[in-house]
C-alpha cells in the first residue's frame, strides 16, 4: 500500500444530494462489467434509489480536489429482512436478532486503489453506527478473489451465500462486528 493521499470524507444521509457523484464513481469503478445486466448503471441506479429510501441510509464519499474518488453506502436491516431471507444457510440468530448495517456498495477509482482510501471510507461509514454488526455481499471472483481476501483482512467472516436477483452472481455473505472486543461479544452472545 502506498501512503494515503489527501482526501476529504463527506457523510450524507440524503441520497439526492450525492446521487450524481455515486453514479459517476460507480460507472468508473465497474466499467469492465457495465455490459452485464446486473452491473449496468441503470440497474445500479434502481438499486441505489431503493436503498436510499430504506431506514438508516448513509453514504460516505471521498473527494480529492473536489472530485469524487470513492464511496461506500449502506442501510439498516432488521430481523426478517429480505437480505437475511435470501442468505443460505440462514445466519445464526446472534447476527439477526438486532438490527445490522448492510454495506451495500463500496468502490474506489483505479488511481486510488491500494492507498488505504477504501478502508478509510469503510471505517467512516461504520463510525457512530449503533448496529452491533455490519454485513456485506461479495462476488468471490471479484479481482480474482482479492476483494474477498481484503474483506477478510478487515475482520469479515463468511456466513453464507446469496443471489439477490436472477441477474446477480452467487455472492458470499460476510459479517463482522462494528464494535470491538468485549462490548461486541456481550451484545451478540458470541465470544470474541
C-alpha positions in Angstrom: 0.0 0.0 0.0 1.3 3.4 -0.9 0.9 6.4 1.5 -2.6 7.7 2.0 -3.3 10.7 -0.2 -5.2 13.7 1.0 -8.9 13.2 0.7 -11.9 14.7 2.2 -14.6 12.3 3.5 -18.2 13.5 3.4 -21.1 11.7 5.1 -24.6 12.0 3.8 -28.0 10.6 4.9 -29.9 12.1 1.9 -29.3 10.3 -1.4 -30.5 13.2 -3.6 -27.5 15.4 -2.7 -24.9 12.8 -3.8 -26.7 10.6 -6.3 -24.9 12.0 -9.3 -21.5 11.6 -7.7 -22.3 8.0 -6.7 -23.4 7.1 -10.2 -20.3 8.8 -11.7 -17.8 6.8 -9.5 -19.8 3.6 -9.9 -19.6 3.8 -13.7 -15.9 4.3 -13.5 -15.2 1.6 -10.9 -17.4 -1.0 -12.6 -16.5 0.0 -16.2 -15.3 -3.5 -17.3 -18.6 -5.0 -16.1 -21.2 -2.5 -17.3 -22.2 -4.6 -20.3 -23.6 -7.2 -17.8 -27.3 -6.6 -16.8 -26.7 -6.7 -13.1 -23.8 -4.2 -13.3 -25.4 -1.7 -15.8 -25.5 1.9 -14.5 -29.3 1.8 -14.8 -29.6 -1.3 -12.7 -27.3 0.2 -10.1 -29.4 3.4 -10.1 -32.5 1.5 -9.4 -30.9 -0.4 -6.5 -29.4 2.9 -5.3 -32.8 4.6 -5.3 -34.4 1.7 -3.4 -31.5 1.6 -0.8 -31.6 5.3 -0.4 -35.2 5.2 0.7 -34.6 2.5 3.3 -34.1 3.1 7.0 -30.6 4.2 8.2 -29.3 5.0 4.8 -25.8 6.6 5.0 -23.3 7.3 2.2 -19.7 8.3 2.7 -17.9 9.7 -0.3 -14.2 10.6 -0.6 -13.2 13.7 -2.6 -9.8 14.8 -3.9 -9.5 18.2 -5.4 -13.3 18.5 -5.3 -13.8 15.3 -7.4 -15.4 12.1 -6.0 -12.9 9.3 -5.9 -14.7 6.6 -3.9 -17.8 5.8 -1.9 -19.5 3.3 0.4 -23.1 3.2 1.4 -25.4 1.1 3.4 -28.6 1.0 5.5 -30.1 -0.7 8.5 -31.6 -4.2 8.1 -33.9 -5.8 10.7 -34.6 -9.4 11.7 -36.6 -10.9 8.9 -35.3 -8.5 6.2 -35.2 -9.9 2.7 -31.4 -9.6 3.0 -31.4 -12.3 5.7 -34.2 -14.4 4.0 -32.0 -14.8 0.9 -29.0 -15.9 2.8 -28.3 -19.6 2.8 -27.8 -21.2 5.2 -29.9 -19.0 7.4 -27.5 -16.9 9.5 -27.3 -17.6 13.3 -29.8 -15.5 15.3 -26.9 -13.8 17.2 -26.4 -11.8 13.9 -30.0 -11.2 13.1 -31.9 -10.6 16.3 -30.8 -7.0 16.4 -30.6 -4.5 13.5 -27.4 -4.7 11.4 -25.7 -2.4 9.0 -25.8 -3.8 5.4 -22.9 -2.4 3.5 -24.5 -2.4 0.0 -21.7 -0.9 -2.1 -18.1 0.2 -1.8 -15.9 1.4 -4.7 -12.8 3.4 -5.3 -11.5 4.7 -8.6 -8.5 2.8 -10.0 -5.9 5.5 -9.3 -7.0 5.5 -5.6 -6.8 1.7 -5.1 -4.0 0.4 -2.8 -3.8 3.8 -1.0 -6.0 2.9 2.0 -8.8 5.1 0.7 -11.4 2.2 0.6 -10.6 1.3 4.2 -10.9 5.0 5.3 -14.3 5.2 3.6 -15.4 1.9 5.1 -14.4 3.0 8.6 -16.1 6.4 8.3 -19.3 4.6 7.3 -19.1 2.4 10.4 -18.2 5.3 12.8 -21.1 6.2 15.0 -23.4 3.4 13.9 -25.5 1.7 16.6 -25.8 -1.6 14.9 -23.6 -4.3 16.5 -22.8 -6.0 13.2 -22.0 -5.0 9.6 -22.7 -7.4 6.8 -21.8 -7.3 3.1 -22.0 -9.5 0.0 -19.0 -10.0 -2.3 -18.6 -11.7 -5.6 -15.8 -14.3 -4.7 -14.4 -13.9 -8.2 -14.0 -10.1 -7.9 -10.4 -9.2 -8.5 -9.5 -12.9 -8.8 -10.5 -13.3 -5.2 -8.5 -10.4 -3.9 -11.6 -8.4 -2.8 -12.9 -11.3 -0.7 -9.4 -11.6 0.8 -9.3 -7.9 1.5 -12.6 -8.1 3.4 -11.3 -11.0 5.5 -8.3 -8.8 6.4 -10.8 -6.2 7.6 -12.3 -8.7 10.0 -15.2 -10.1 8.0 -16.0 -13.7 8.0 -18.1 -15.8 5.6 -21.5 -16.8 6.9 -23.4 -18.0 3.8 -24.3 -17.2 0.2 -27.0 -15.1 -1.5 -28.2 -14.5 -5.1 -30.1 -11.2 -4.7 -31.6 -11.3 -8.2 -31.6 -13.7 -11.2 -29.0 -11.5 -12.9 -26.7 -11.4 -9.9 -23.9 -13.9 -9.5 -23.8 -16.1 -6.4 -22.4 -13.9 -3.7 -20.6 -14.7 -0.4 -22.3 -13.1 2.6 -19.8 -11.8 5.2 -20.2 -10.2 8.6 -18.1 -8.6 11.4 -18.8 -6.6 14.5 -18.9 -2.8 14.3 -17.7 -2.5 17.8 -14.6 -4.0 19.3 -13.8 -6.8 21.8 -15.9 -7.5 24.9 -18.6 -5.0 24.1 -19.5 -6.7 20.8 -19.2 -10.2 22.4 -21.6 -9.1 25.2 -24.1 -7.7 22.6 -24.1 -10.8 20.4 -23.5 -13.5 22.9 -20.6 -14.7 20.8 -17.1 -15.0 22.3 -14.6 -12.8 20.6 
